[in-house]
Amino acid sequence: VQPPGRTNEFLRESYEEIKELTLSAGGEVAGAAEARLERPSPSHYIREGKLAEIRESVLREKAHLVVFNIDLTPVQARNVEEAVGVRAVDRTGLILDIFARRAQSREGKLQVEVAQLNYLLPRLVGLGVILSRLGGGIGTRGPGEQKLEVDRRRLRERIARLKGELEKLGRHRALVRKGRKRKEFYSVAIVGYTNAGKSALLNALTGAKAFVEDKLFATLDPMTRLDKKNGRHRVLFTDTVGFLRDLPHGLIEA
C-alpha cells in the first residue's frame, strides 16, 4: 500500500522490504497487489475493488495468508480477513513473528513476549466492543463478554509479571556493564541496517561464532566479544540488532 504523502520510491522499497520480511518469517511469496490511497478506508484500509482483486488472486494462487506493508487496526484486519477469505497479517504482526522465531536469550524472549501481548491486547478489546453492541445490551452480557474480561485480565497480569522479570535481568546487565567500566574496557558497537553484514564483521574481528544468514533480523540478541585477533584485550565489539525503517514504537525494546 502507498499511504497518503508517500512517494512511488517508498512503494518500491517497501515492497522489497515486506517481501524479504515474509521470506524471513518462513513464508513463500505467491503474488503481490499494489494500492495507492488518498484516504484509507476506516473499515478495511483498502477499497472494495482492490479487496475483490486480492480475493481472486488468493483463490488462484491457493494462498494461505495476506501480508500488508502497513499496520491495520484490529477491526480492519478482521474485515479484510472476511473479505479475502484468509488470515491477514500487518507489518507489526509479521515483524513480531520473526522476533519470536529468532530471539535466543532469556531477556530477548521475554521482551518479544511482552510486545506480542501488548499487540494482542487491543485486538481482544476491539472484539469486546463489537460484542457489547450486538443486541443493544440485554442478552449480550453473557459468558462471552465475561470470558473476554478474564482474558484481558490474564494478559495484563502476564505482561506485569514479564516486566518484573525483565527489570531483574536489567539490573544484572547493569552490574556487568559497571564491571567492564571498572576494568577500563573500550566498547565498539557495530550498527547498521538489518542484514547489512554486522554479524559477519563481528566474526571477522573477534573470531566469534555469531549466527550469520542472508535474512532480515537474523540477529535479535546483541553479542559482545573481545578483540582477540589483534591482541587488543581491552576492546569489546558488540553486534547489535539491525535498524529497520519505521520500526513500530512498541517493538523497539523487543
C-alpha positions, 0 to 999 in steps of 0.5 A, a space after each residue: 500500500 502507498 499511504 497518503 504523502 508517500 512517494 512511488 520510491 517508498 512503494 518500491 522499497 517497501 515492497 522489497 522490504 515486506 517481501 524479504 520480511 515474509 521470506 524471513 518469517 518462513 513464508 513463500 511469496 505467491 503474488 503481490 497487489 499494489 494500492 495507492 490511497 488518498 484516504 484509507 478506508 476506516 473499515 478495511 484500509 483498502 477499497 472494495 475493488 482492490 479487496 475483490 482483486 486480492 480475493 481472486 488472486 488468493 483463490 488462484 494462487 491457493 494462498 494461505 495468508 495476506 501480508 500488508 506493508 502497513 499496520 491495520 487496526 484490529 477491526 480492519 484486519 478482521 474485515 479484510 480477513 472476511 473479505 479475502 477469505 484468509 488470515 491477514 497479517 500487518 507489518 507489526 504482526 509479521 515483524 513480531 513473528 520473526 522476533 519470536 522465531 529468532 530471539 535466543 536469550 532469556 531477556 530477548 524472549 521475554 521482551 518479544 513476549 511482552 510486545 506480542 501481548 501488548 499487540 494482542 491486547 487491543 485486538 481482544 478489546 476491539 472484539 469486546 466492543 463489537 460484542 457489547 453492541 450486538 443486541 443493544 445490551 440485554 442478552 449480550 452480557 453473557 459468558 462471552 463478554 465475561 470470558 473476554 474480561 478474564 482474558 484481558 485480565 490474564 494478559 495484563 497480569 502476564 505482561 506485569 509479571 514479564 516486566 518484573 522479570 525483565 527489570 531483574 535481568 536489567 539490573 544484572 546487565 547493569 552490574 556487568 556493564 559497571 564491571 567492564 567500566 571498572 576494568 577500563 574496557 573500550 566498547 565498539 558497537 557495530 550498527 547498521 541496517 538489518 542484514 547489512 553484514 554486522 554479524 559477519 564483521 563481528 566474526 571477522 574481528 573477534 573470531 566469534 561464532 555469531 549466527 550469520 544468514 542472508 535474512 532480515 533480523 537474523 540477529 535479535 540478541 546483541 553479542 559482545 566479544 573481545 578483540 582477540 585477533 589483534 591482541 587488543 584485550 581491552 576492546 569489546 565489539 558488540 553486534 547489535 540488532 539491525 535498524 529497520 525503517 519505521 520500526 513500530 514504537 512498541 517493538 523497539 525494546 523487543 
